[in-house]
């Protein structure tokens, strides 16, 4: 009789254990979807330019970001070279340049993803992450750019506007299109942000 009672107790505990395991799996899945250490600003997903695979910006949590709206047919397009040099120099210390092609200014990014990627990767040798074409201003602006604009008080005025974001996902400031990537003030701001934990 004691053996039967023990068996019944063991069987009764099975659904509880399975339920706890299911809850743990659901919690782990939710954590992967929105990591606890991912700042609100980075809780967005974009298609990667070259293959349109979804890219969660949370993967850049803990990095210093330079967010740039780009265009292929703009007087500032040669800044791709300087942005790549900046990324190459500081990537090991935690800088990520994020490019967001946009057709919002002068329709200077009319191409499709393949055409934009060709220019970025083949003409300018860009290795920093490039996302798909994005609206960065106006009523249809992507929420990332709405948040950056609200935090800094500066909306992109043209192509190659730059936002610097610290490791905690806090926007530190913005730099106008005519500020080159090797500008002393921009480089100093990047270095200062990289020096912070």
N, CA and C atoms as a LAMMPS dump frame, in Angstrom:
ITEM: TIMESTEP
0
ITEM: NUMBER OF ATOMS
591
ITEM: BOX BOUNDS ff ff ff
-5.0000000000000000e+02 5.0000000000000000e+02
-5.0000000000000000e+02 5.0000000000000000e+02
-5.0000000000000000e+02 5.0000000000000000e+02
ITEM: ATOMS id mol type element x y z
1 1 1 N 0.821 -1.186 0
2 1 2 C 0 0 0
3 1 3 C 0.873 1.262 0
4 2 1 N 1.955 1.24 0.776
5 2 2 C 2.859 2.387 0.824
6 2 3 C 3.466 2.651 -0.548
7 3 1 N 3.8 1.562 -1.273
8 3 2 C 4.371 1.701 -2.622
9 3 3 C 3.366 2.34 -3.565
10 4 1 N 2.114 1.985 -3.445
11 4 2 C 1.065 2.545 -4.292
12 4 3 C 0.883 4.03 -4
13 5 1 N 0.899 4.43 -2.739
14 5 2 C 0.786 5.847 -2.36
15 5 3 C 1.961 6.655 -2.911
16 6 1 N 3.157 6.091 -2.836
17 6 2 C 4.342 6.768 -3.365
18 6 3 C 4.211 6.966 -4.868
19 7 1 N 3.741 5.913 -5.562
20 7 2 C 3.555 6.001 -7.014
21 7 3 C 2.52 7.057 -7.36
22 8 1 N 1.421 7.112 -6.627
23 8 2 C 0.39 8.114 -6.881
24 8 3 C 0.915 9.531 -6.65
25 9 1 N 1.71 9.706 -5.616
26 9 2 C 2.301 11.024 -5.345
27 9 3 C 3.241 11.448 -6.478
28 10 1 N 4.006 10.496 -6.977
29 10 2 C 4.937 10.795 -8.085
30 10 3 C 4.179 11.178 -9.345
31 11 1 N 3.112 10.461 -9.654
32 11 2 C 2.312 10.762 -10.841
33 11 3 C 1.64 12.127 -10.711
34 12 1 N 1.183 12.457 -9.538
35 12 2 C 0.524 13.742 -9.316
36 12 3 C 1.488 14.906 -9.508
37 13 1 N 2.755 14.687 -9.242
38 13 2 C 3.752 15.752 -9.362
39 13 3 C 4.172 16 -10.808
40 14 1 N 3.959 15.023 -11.704
41 14 2 C 4.401 15.161 -13.097
42 14 3 C 3.836 16.389 -13.801
43 15 1 N 2.532 16.645 -13.785
44 15 2 C 2.037 17.835 -14.485
45 15 3 C 2.629 19.122 -13.938
46 16 1 N 2.897 19.173 -12.636
47 16 2 C 3.487 20.375 -12.033
48 16 3 C 4.892 20.586 -12.589
49 17 1 N 5.681 19.509 -12.668
50 17 2 C 7.038 19.619 -13.186
51 17 3 C 7.015 20.02 -14.654
52 18 1 N 6.109 19.391 -15.445
53 18 2 C 6.012 19.724 -16.868
54 18 3 C 5.575 21.172 -17.039
55 19 1 N 4.629 21.601 -16.18
56 19 2 C 4.163 22.978 -16.245
57 19 3 C 5.285 23.956 -15.909
58 20 1 N 6.093 23.637 -14.906
59 20 2 C 7.223 24.497 -14.525
60 20 3 C 8.245 24.555 -15.649
61 21 1 N 8.487 23.395 -16.295
62 21 2 C 9.443 23.37 -17.41
63 21 3 C 8.92 24.217 -18.564
64 22 1 N 7.622 24.109 -18.845
65 22 2 C 7.026 24.912 -19.912
66 22 3 C 7.124 26.396 -19.607
67 23 1 N 6.896 26.771 -18.364
68 23 2 C 6.999 28.177 -17.963
69 23 3 C 8.427 28.673 -18.114
70 24 1 N 9.392 27.822 -17.744
71 24 2 C 10.801 28.212 -17.883
72 24 3 C 11.154 28.408 -19.346
73 25 1 N 10.653 27.521 -20.219
74 25 2 C 10.922 27.661 -21.652
75 25 3 C 10.295 28.934 -22.188
76 26 1 N 9.07 29.234 -21.794
77 26 2 C 8.407 30.457 -22.241
78 26 3 C 9.16 31.687 -21.772
79 27 1 N 9.657 31.65 -20.529
80 27 2 C 10.43 32.772 -19.998
81 27 3 C 11.725 32.948 -20.78
82 28 1 N 12.409 31.854 -21.082
83 28 2 C 13.656 31.932 -21.851
84 28 3 C 13.401 32.498 -23.24
85 29 1 N 12.286 32.081 -23.861
86 29 2 C 11.949 32.591 -25.19
87 29 3 C 11.665 34.086 -25.125
88 30 1 N 10.927 34.527 -24.132
89 30 2 C 10.619 35.949 -23.985
90 30 3 C 11.889 36.749 -23.735
91 31 1 N 12.82 36.176 -22.966
92 31 2 C 14.071 36.873 -22.682
93 31 3 C 14.876 37.045 -23.968
94 32 1 N 14.892 36.021 -24.809
95 32 2 C 15.609 36.132 -26.084
96 32 3 C 14.954 37.186 -26.965
97 33 1 N 13.641 37.277 -26.932
98 33 2 C 12.929 38.216 -27.781
99 33 3 C 13.223 39.66 -27.377
100 34 1 N 13.3 39.943 -26.099
101 34 2 C 13.573 41.302 -25.625
102 34 3 C 14.476 41.189 -24.397
103 35 1 N 15.791 41.105 -24.609
104 35 2 C 16.705 40.953 -23.484
105 35 3 C 16.503 42.053 -22.445
106 36 1 N 16.652 41.671 -21.205
107 36 2 C 16.464 42.627 -20.114
108 36 3 C 17.461 43.772 -20.193
109 37 1 N 18.631 43.52 -20.775
110 37 2 C 19.658 44.555 -20.86
111 37 3 C 19.564 45.363 -22.151
112 38 1 N 18.484 45.194 -22.906
113 38 2 C 18.325 45.939 -24.157
114 38 3 C 17.573 47.239 -23.892
115 39 1 N 18.235 48.372 -24.128
116 39 2 C 17.565 49.663 -23.909
117 39 3 C 16.35 49.821 -24.824
118 40 1 N 15.381 50.57 -24.366
119 40 2 C 14.159 50.817 -25.131
120 40 3 C 14.474 51.332 -26.527
121 41 1 N 15.445 52.217 -26.648
122 41 2 C 15.795 52.796 -27.95
123 41 3 C 16.15 51.721 -28.971
124 42 1 N 16.727 50.623 -28.519
125 42 2 C 17.2 49.585 -29.441
126 42 3 C 16.194 48.462 -29.657
127 43 1 N 15.032 48.568 -29.091
128 43 2 C 14.048 47.498 -29.224
129 43 3 C 13.274 47.613 -30.541
130 44 1 N 14.044 47.532 -31.634
131 44 2 C 13.51 47.596 -32.998
132 44 3 C 14.226 46.563 -33.849
133 45 1 N 13.553 46.107 -34.885
134 45 2 C 14.15 45.172 -35.827
135 45 3 C 14.052 45.762 -37.226
136 46 1 N 15.147 45.671 -37.963
137 46 2 C 15.217 46.153 -39.34
138 46 3 C 15.679 45.019 -40.242
139 47 1 N 15.347 45.112 -41.506
140 47 2 C 15.89 44.168 -42.478
141 47 3 C 17.305 44.61 -42.828
142 48 1 N 18.242 43.659 -42.872
143 48 2 C 19.615 43.961 -43.266
144 48 3 C 19.619 44.28 -44.757
145 49 1 N 20.399 45.266 -45.159
146 49 2 C 20.387 45.756 -46.533
147 49 3 C 20.703 44.659 -47.551
148 50 1 N 21.778 43.92 -47.337
149 50 2 C 22.256 43.019 -48.381
150 50 3 C 21.407 41.774 -48.593
151 51 1 N 20.673 41.332 -47.564
152 51 2 C 19.907 40.096 -47.735
153 51 3 C 18.514 40.146 -47.111
154 52 1 N 18.146 41.275 -46.553
155 52 2 C 16.844 41.512 -45.946
156 52 3 C 16.54 40.593 -44.757
157 53 1 N 17.575 39.99 -44.161
158 53 2 C 17.365 39.185 -42.958
159 53 3 C 17.1 40.127 -41.788
160 54 1 N 16.123 39.781 -40.933
161 54 2 C 15.798 40.647 -39.799
162 54 3 C 16.995 40.798 -38.843
163 55 1 N 17.227 42.028 -38.441
164 55 2 C 18.32 42.337 -37.518
165 55 3 C 17.761 43.084 -36.318
166 56 1 N 17.822 42.46 -35.161
167 56 2 C 17.383 43.114 -33.927
168 56 3 C 18.476 44.062 -33.467
169 57 1 N 18.131 45.311 -33.255
170 57 2 C 19.122 46.274 -32.789
171 57 3 C 19.602 45.948 -31.382
172 58 1 N 18.862 45.108 -30.656
173 58 2 C 19.293 44.696 -29.314
174 58 3 C 20.661 44.014 -29.353
175 59 1 N 21.049 43.47 -30.499
176 59 2 C 22.367 42.842 -30.593
177 59 3 C 23.493 43.859 -30.37
178 60 1 N 23.173 45.145 -30.458
179 60 2 C 24.176 46.192 -30.268
180 60 3 C 24.114 46.816 -28.87
181 61 1 N 23.312 46.25 -27.995
182 61 2 C 23.252 46.738 -26.612
183 61 3 C 24.642 46.642 -26.001
184 62 1 N 25.045 47.678 -25.285
185 62 2 C 26.375 47.706 -24.673
186 62 3 C 27.442 48.287 -25.581
187 63 1 N 27.068 48.648 -26.803
188 63 2 C 27.993 49.263 -27.756
189 63 3 C 27.703 50.758 -27.845
190 64 1 N 28.692 51.51 -28.304
191 64 2 C 28.48 52.914 -28.647
192 64 3 C 28.055 52.923 -30.112
193 65 1 N 26.973 53.622 -30.413
194 65 2 C 26.431 53.624 -31.771
195 65 3 C 26.528 54.996 -32.411
196 66 1 N 26.84 54.987 -33.694
197 66 2 C 26.727 56.187 -34.514
198 66 3 C 25.693 55.834 -35.58
199 67 1 N 24.493 56.376 -35.428
200 67 2 C 23.366 56.088 -36.311
201 67 3 C 23.34 57.162 -37.394
202 68 1 N 23.367 56.728 -38.655
203 68 2 C 23.496 57.666 -39.771
204 68 3 C 22.458 57.351 -40.842
205 69 1 N 21.701 58.373 -41.269
206 69 2 C 20.831 58.183 -42.435
207 69 3 C 21.651 58.519 -43.679
208 70 1 N 21.648 57.603 -44.636
209 70 2 C 22.541 57.699 -45.782
210 70 3 C 21.774 57.824 -47.097
211 71 1 N 22.495 58.144 -48.168
212 71 2 C 21.924 58.21 -49.513
213 71 3 C 23.039 58.024 -50.529
214 72 1 N 22.69 57.425 -51.659
215 72 2 C 23.682 57.087 -52.694
216 72 3 C 24.048 58.247 -53.6
217 73 1 N 23.123 59.18 -53.815
218 73 2 C 23.352 60.245 -54.789
219 73 3 C 23.299 61.613 -54.129
220 74 1 N 24.169 61.811 -53.171
221 74 2 C 24.194 63.026 -52.369
222 74 3 C 25.618 63.567 -52.365
223 75 1 N 25.749 64.851 -52.214
224 75 2 C 27.08 65.442 -52.109
225 75 3 C 27.857 64.922 -50.907
226 76 1 N 27.145 64.387 -49.911
227 76 2 C 27.791 63.846 -48.717
228 76 3 C 28.078 62.338 -48.81
229 77 1 N 27.69 61.7 -49.922
230 77 2 C 27.887 60.257 -50.071
231 77 3 C 29.332 59.817 -49.841
232 78 1 N 30.341 60.601 -50.241
233 78 2 C 31.725 60.188 -49.953
234 78 3 C 32.026 60.023 -48.459
235 79 1 N 31.119 60.487 -47.585
236 79 2 C 31.316 60.263 -46.151
237 79 3 C 31.307 58.775 -45.796
238 80 1 N 30.802 57.921 -46.699
239 80 2 C 30.885 56.474 -46.449
240 80 3 C 32.326 56.071 -46.14
241 81 1 N 33.276 56.662 -46.852
242 81 2 C 34.696 56.336 -46.651
243 81 3 C 35.124 56.697 -45.235
244 82 1 N 34.78 57.89 -44.78
245 82 2 C 35.135 58.324 -43.432
246 82 3 C 34.41 57.541 -42.357
247 83 1 N 33.154 57.194 -42.607
248 83 2 C 32.399 56.4 -41.633
249 83 3 C 33.014 55.013 -41.485
250 84 1 N 33.428 54.424 -42.611
251 84 2 C 34.075 53.111 -42.56
252 84 3 C 35.411 53.2 -41.824
253 85 1 N 36.169 54.277 -42.057
254 85 2 C 37.449 54.462 -41.362
255 85 3 C 37.228 54.6 -39.852
256 86 1 N 36.209 55.344 -39.461
257 86 2 C 35.882 55.523 -38.045
258 86 3 C 35.495 54.179 -37.423
259 87 1 N 34.656 53.446 -38.121
260 87 2 C 34.222 52.127 -37.644
261 87 3 C 35.413 51.183 -37.523
262 88 1 N 36.239 51.165 -38.523
263 88 2 C 37.411 50.284 -38.52
264 88 3 C 38.362 50.614 -37.366
265 89 1 N 38.54 51.889 -37.103
266 89 2 C 39.464 52.321 -36.053
267 89 3 C 38.953 51.989 -34.65
268 90 1 N 37.646 52.127 -34.424
269 90 2 C 37.106 52.02 -33.067
270 90 3 C 36.229 50.788 -32.816
271 91 1 N 36.035 49.932 -33.797
272 91 2 C 35.15 48.762 -33.613
273 91 3 C 35.622 47.867 -32.472
274 92 1 N 36.932 47.668 -32.35
275 92 2 C 37.455 46.803 -31.284
276 92 3 C 37.174 47.368 -29.892
277 93 1 N 36.976 48.674 -29.823
278 93 2 C 36.673 49.307 -28.534
279 93 3 C 35.166 49.396 -28.269
280 94 1 N 34.359 48.988 -29.263
281 94 2 C 32.918 48.946 -29.028
282 94 3 C 32.071 49.895 -29.85
283 95 1 N 32.634 50.534 -30.878
284 95 2 C 31.832 51.422 -31.728
285 95 3 C 31.182 50.616 -32.848
286 96 1 N 29.914 50.881 -33.078
287 96 2 C 29.212 50.34 -34.241
288 96 3 C 28.583 51.513 -34.981
289 97 1 N 28.923 51.652 -36.251
290 97 2 C 28.252 52.609 -37.122
291 97 3 C 27.077 51.858 -37.733
292 98 1 N 25.892 52.433 -37.672
293 98 2 C 24.696 51.828 -38.267
294 98 3 C 24.178 52.747 -39.361
295 99 1 N 24.135 52.239 -40.592
296 99 2 C 23.661 53.026 -41.723
297 99 3 C 22.222 52.698 -42.082
298 100 1 N 21.441 53.745 -42.319
299 100 2 C 20.032 53.603 -42.693
300 100 3 C 19.777 54.401 -43.966
301 101 1 N 19.828 53.761 -45.139
302 101 2 C 19.533 54.484 -46.372
303 101 3 C 18.133 55.096 -46.304
304 102 1 N 18.021 56.313 -46.832
305 102 2 C 16.736 57.005 -46.794
306 102 3 C 16.561 57.825 -48.066
307 103 1 N 15.356 57.831 -48.574
308 103 2 C 15.032 58.609 -49.771
309 103 3 C 14.273 59.879 -49.401
310 104 1 N 14.404 60.305 -48.149
311 104 2 C 13.62 61.432 -47.644
312 104 3 C 14.097 62.802 -48.104
313 105 1 N 15.329 62.906 -48.553
314 105 2 C 15.891 64.22 -48.875
315 105 3 C 16.306 64.258 -50.337
316 106 1 N 15.567 65.03 -51.128
317 106 2 C 15.912 65.203 -52.535
318 106 3 C 15.81 63.927 -53.356
319 107 1 N 15.119 62.917 -52.824
320 107 2 C 14.986 61.626 -53.509
321 107 3 C 16.346 61.124 -54.007
322 108 1 N 17.346 61.214 -53.11
323 108 2 C 18.722 60.862 -53.471
324 108 3 C 19.065 59.405 -53.144
325 109 1 N 18.043 58.622 -52.77
326 109 2 C 18.224 57.183 -52.561
327 109 3 C 17.075 56.445 -53.249
328 110 1 N 16.984 56.554 -54.586
329 110 2 C 15.842 55.97 -55.297
330 110 3 C 15.964 54.466 -55.545
331 111 1 N 17.14 53.899 -55.394
332 111 2 C 17.372 52.511 -55.77
333 111 3 C 16.756 51.496 -54.84
334 112 1 N 16.801 50.245 -55.299
335 112 2 C 16.355 49.14 -54.457
336 112 3 C 17.524 48.675 -53.591
337 113 1 N 17.255 47.706 -52.725
338 113 2 C 18.282 47.246 -51.776
339 113 3 C 19.534 46.758 -52.485
340 114 1 N 19.377 46.025 -53.582
341 114 2 C 20.533 45.5 -54.314
342 114 3 C 21.409 46.63 -54.861
343 115 1 N 20.781 47.65 -55.412
344 115 2 C 21.523 48.79 -55.959
345 115 3 C 22.244 49.569 -54.86
346 116 1 N 21.567 49.773 -53.746
347 116 2 C 22.175 50.5 -52.625
348 116 3 C 23.351 49.701 -52.066
349 117 1 N 23.154 48.391 -51.898
350 117 2 C 24.216 47.531 -51.375
351 117 3 C 25.433 47.544 -52.291
352 118 1 N 25.199 47.51 -53.581
353 118 2 C 26.301 47.549 -54.561
354 118 3 C 27.17 48.787 -54.34
355 119 1 N 26.524 49.935 -54.189
356 119 2 C 27.271 51.173 -53.974
357 119 3 C 28.021 51.136 -52.647
358 120 1 N 27.335 50.747 -51.573
359 120 2 C 27.953 50.755 -50.242
360 120 3 C 29.132 49.804 -50.15
361 121 1 N 28.898 48.568 -50.528
362 121 2 C 29.892 47.524 -50.295
363 121 3 C 30.975 47.489 -51.367
364 122 1 N 30.594 47.697 -52.62
365 122 2 C 31.584 47.59 -53.696
366 122 3 C 32.297 48.904 -53.992
367 123 1 N 31.577 50.005 -53.999
368 123 2 C 32.195 51.296 -54.318
369 123 3 C 32.949 51.872 -53.122
370 124 1 N 32.335 51.798 -51.934
371 124 2 C 32.936 52.434 -50.755
372 124 3 C 33.533 51.449 -49.756
373 125 1 N 33.406 50.163 -49.997
374 125 2 C 34.009 49.174 -49.102
375 125 3 C 33.429 49.175 -47.699
376 126 1 N 32.154 49.495 -47.584
377 126 2 C 31.497 49.564 -46.273
378 126 3 C 31.424 48.167 -45.651
379 127 1 N 31.847 48.081 -44.404
380 127 2 C 31.744 46.836 -43.648
381 127 3 C 30.847 47.005 -42.417
382 128 1 N 30.519 48.248 -42.072
383 128 2 C 29.629 48.448 -40.932
384 128 3 C 28.207 48.056 -41.326
385 129 1 N 27.359 47.731 -40.347
386 129 2 C 26.005 47.263 -40.65
387 129 3 C 25.17 48.313 -41.378
388 130 1 N 24.539 47.869 -42.434
389 130 2 C 23.613 48.708 -43.203
390 130 3 C 22.238 48.051 -43.172
391 131 1 N 21.237 48.843 -42.864
392 131 2 C 19.866 48.345 -42.809
393 131 3 C 19.129 48.726 -44.087
394 132 1 N 17.905 48.251 -44.223
395 132 2 C 17.106 48.534 -45.406
396 132 3 C 16.667 50.007 -45.409
397 133 1 N 16.167 50.428 -46.546
398 133 2 C 15.722 51.813 -46.704
399 133 3 C 14.686 52.149 -45.623
400 134 1 N 14.867 53.318 -44.996
401 134 2 C 14.083 53.7 -43.822
402 134 3 C 13.621 55.145 -43.943
403 135 1 N 12.396 55.407 -43.512
404 135 2 C 11.9 56.786 -43.434
405 135 3 C 12.417 57.372 -42.127
406 136 1 N 13.074 58.528 -42.204
407 136 2 C 13.722 59.106 -41.014
408 136 3 C 13.122 60.433 -40.564
409 137 1 N 12.169 60.97 -41.324
410 137 2 C 11.566 62.251 -40.943
411 137 3 C 10.084 62.262 -41.282
412 138 1 N 9.39 63.184 -40.666
413 138 2 C 7.975 63.362 -40.968
414 138 3 C 7.072 62.391 -40.23
415 139 1 N 5.809 62.391 -40.621
416 139 2 C 4.797 61.595 -39.919
417 139 3 C 5.005 60.095 -40.068
418 140 1 N 5.718 59.667 -41.099
419 140 2 C 5.962 58.242 -41.317
420 140 3 C 7.352 57.799 -40.831
421 141 1 N 8.042 58.667 -40.103
422 141 2 C 9.394 58.334 -39.628
423 141 3 C 9.358 57.082 -38.769
424 142 1 N 10.382 56.272 -38.914
425 142 2 C 10.501 55.07 -38.092
426 142 3 C 10.623 55.493 -36.624
427 143 1 N 10.032 54.717 -35.694
428 143 2 C 10.1 55.071 -34.266
429 143 3 C 11.516 55.272 -33.735
430 144 1 N 12.512 54.588 -34.29
431 144 2 C 13.896 54.822 -33.854
432 144 3 C 14.286 56.267 -34.097
433 145 1 N 13.984 56.771 -35.285
434 145 2 C 14.356 58.148 -35.611
435 145 3 C 13.472 59.161 -34.901
436 146 1 N 12.24 58.801 -34.619
437 146 2 C 11.376 59.671 -33.805
438 146 3 C 11.997 59.826 -32.419
439 147 1 N 12.422 58.705 -31.831
440 147 2 C 13.023 58.741 -30.488
441 147 3 C 14.331 59.521 -30.482
442 148 1 N 15.158 59.323 -31.501
443 148 2 C 16.433 60.062 -31.586
444 148 3 C 16.181 61.562 -31.725
445 149 1 N 15.199 61.916 -32.532
446 149 2 C 14.848 63.327 -32.727
447 149 3 C 14.348 63.94 -31.424
448 150 1 N 13.477 63.218 -30.728
449 150 2 C 12.938 63.731 -29.462
450 150 3 C 14.03 63.877 -28.412
451 151 1 N 14.922 62.914 -28.348
452 151 2 C 15.967 62.932 -27.31
453 151 3 C 16.998 64.028 -27.539
454 152 1 N 17.293 64.321 -28.79
455 152 2 C 18.347 65.311 -29.085
456 152 3 C 17.793 66.682 -29.458
457 153 1 N 16.501 66.729 -29.796
458 153 2 C 15.915 67.983 -30.256
459 153 3 C 16.293 68.32 -31.686
460 154 1 N 16.908 67.367 -32.386
461 154 2 C 17.36 67.602 -33.763
462 154 3 C 16.881 66.479 -34.674
463 155 1 N 16.031 66.829 -35.632
464 155 2 C 15.623 65.871 -36.659
465 155 3 C 16.667 65.915 -37.779
466 156 1 N 16.82 64.83 -38.514
467 156 2 C 17.731 64.897 -39.655
468 156 3 C 17.297 66.009 -40.602
469 157 1 N 18.237 66.865 -40.958
470 157 2 C 17.947 67.952 -41.887
471 157 3 C 18.297 67.594 -43.316
472 158 1 N 19.099 66.548 -43.462
473 158 2 C 19.528 66.087 -44.785
474 158 3 C 20.165 64.712 -44.605
475 159 1 N 20.659 64.171 -45.684
476 159 2 C 21.352 62.883 -45.646
477 159 3 C 22.64 62.996 -44.834
478 160 1 N 23.035 61.906 -44.214
479 160 2 C 24.262 61.781 -43.423
480 160 3 C 24.231 62.592 -42.125
481 161 1 N 23.018 62.741 -41.567
482 161 2 C 22.875 63.263 -40.211
483 161 3 C 23.294 62.132 -39.272
484 162 1 N 23.987 62.448 -38.2
485 162 2 C 24.559 61.429 -37.325
486 162 3 C 24.07 61.611 -35.885
487 163 1 N 23.699 60.483 -35.26
488 163 2 C 23.316 60.477 -33.842
489 163 3 C 24.301 59.587 -33.102
490 164 1 N 24.844 60.085 -32.005
491 164 2 C 25.734 59.302 -31.16
492 164 3 C 24.938 58.795 -29.959
493 165 1 N 25.025 57.481 -29.721
494 165 2 C 24.269 56.825 -28.652
495 165 3 C 25.253 56.087 -27.755
496 166 1 N 25.106 56.244 -26.436
497 166 2 C 26.05 55.6 -25.515
498 166 3 C 25.732 54.127 -25.3
499 167 1 N 26.544 53.464 -24.489
500 167 2 C 26.425 52.017 -24.267
501 167 3 C 25.115 51.626 -23.576
502 168 1 N 24.476 52.571 -22.903
503 168 2 C 23.204 52.303 -22.227
504 168 3 C 22 52.632 -23.12
505 169 1 N 22.262 53.011 -24.367
506 169 2 C 21.176 53.333 -25.289
507 169 3 C 20.647 54.744 -25.143
508 170 1 N 21.443 55.623 -24.525
509 170 2 C 21.032 57.018 -24.341
510 170 3 C 21.659 57.875 -25.447
511 171 1 N 20.828 58.591 -26.216
512 171 2 C 21.388 59.494 -27.225
513 171 3 C 22.193 60.609 -26.562
514 172 1 N 23.411 60.794 -27.036
515 172 2 C 24.3 61.815 -26.467
516 172 3 C 24.261 63.115 -27.247
517 173 1 N 23.884 63.049 -28.507
518 173 2 C 23.851 64.246 -29.332
519 173 3 C 23.751 63.896 -30.795
520 174 1 N 23.671 64.939 -31.606
521 174 2 C 23.589 64.73 -33.044
522 174 3 C 24.576 65.64 -33.749
523 175 1 N 24.925 65.227 -34.946
524 175 2 C 25.892 65.959 -35.758
525 175 3 C 25.294 66.139 -37.144
526 176 1 N 25.306 67.367 -37.624
527 176 2 C 24.695 67.695 -38.91
528 176 3 C 25.417 66.997 -40.063
529 177 1 N 24.762 66.988 -41.189
530 177 2 C 25.285 66.329 -42.386
531 177 3 C 26.661 66.827 -42.797
532 178 1 N 26.918 68.115 -42.608
533 178 2 C 28.2 68.676 -43.051
534 178 3 C 29.344 68.413 -42.068
535 179 1 N 29.072 67.689 -40.992
536 179 2 C 30.126 67.294 -40.052
537 179 3 C 30.706 65.969 -40.557
538 180 1 N 31.93 66.021 -41.026
539 180 2 C 32.582 64.829 -41.564
540 180 3 C 32.918 63.846 -40.442
541 181 1 N 33.001 62.561 -40.775
542 181 2 C 33.307 61.554 -39.752
543 181 3 C 34.655 61.744 -39.051
544 182 1 N 35.581 62.468 -39.672
545 182 2 C 36.877 62.71 -39.028
546 182 3 C 36.929 64.06 -38.307
547 183 1 N 35.778 64.717 -38.191
548 183 2 C 35.695 65.992 -37.486
549 183 3 C 36.177 65.815 -36.044
550 184 1 N 37.005 66.73 -35.571
551 184 2 C 37.609 66.61 -34.243
552 184 3 C 36.561 66.507 -33.132
553 185 1 N 35.481 67.283 -33.212
554 185 2 C 34.452 67.252 -32.173
555 185 3 C 33.711 65.91 -32.18
556 186 1 N 33.433 65.388 -33.355
557 186 2 C 32.754 64.096 -33.452
558 186 3 C 33.649 62.981 -32.926
559 187 1 N 34.904 62.976 -33.34
560 187 2 C 35.846 61.946 -32.879
561 187 3 C 36.019 62.024 -31.36
562 188 1 N 36.13 63.234 -30.811
563 188 2 C 36.279 63.393 -29.358
564 188 3 C 35.045 62.865 -28.629
565 189 1 N 33.86 63.122 -29.175
566 189 2 C 32.624 62.632 -28.552
567 189 3 C 32.562 61.104 -28.592
568 190 1 N 32.994 60.511 -29.706
569 190 2 C 33.035 59.046 -29.829
570 190 3 C 34.009 58.475 -28.802
571 191 1 N 35.203 59.052 -28.72
572 191 2 C 36.211 58.559 -27.77
573 191 3 C 35.732 58.684 -26.326
574 192 1 N 35.079 59.792 -26.007
575 192 2 C 34.549 59.979 -24.655
576 192 3 C 33.498 58.922 -24.335
577 193 1 N 32.602 58.657 -25.297
578 193 2 C 31.561 57.638 -25.093
579 193 3 C 32.175 56.251 -24.942
580 194 1 N 33.207 55.964 -25.723
581 194 2 C 33.862 54.646 -25.636
582 194 3 C 34.579 54.456 -24.303
583 195 1 N 35.014 55.542 -23.694
584 195 2 C 35.741 55.457 -22.417
585 195 3 C 34.808 55.153 -21.248
586 196 1 N 33.509 55.319 -21.449
587 196 2 C 32.541 55.067 -20.373
588 196 3 C 32.161 53.59 -20.345
589 197 1 N 31.87 53.062 -19.152
590 197 2 C 31.473 51.64 -19.059
591 197 3 C 30.082 51.398 -19.631
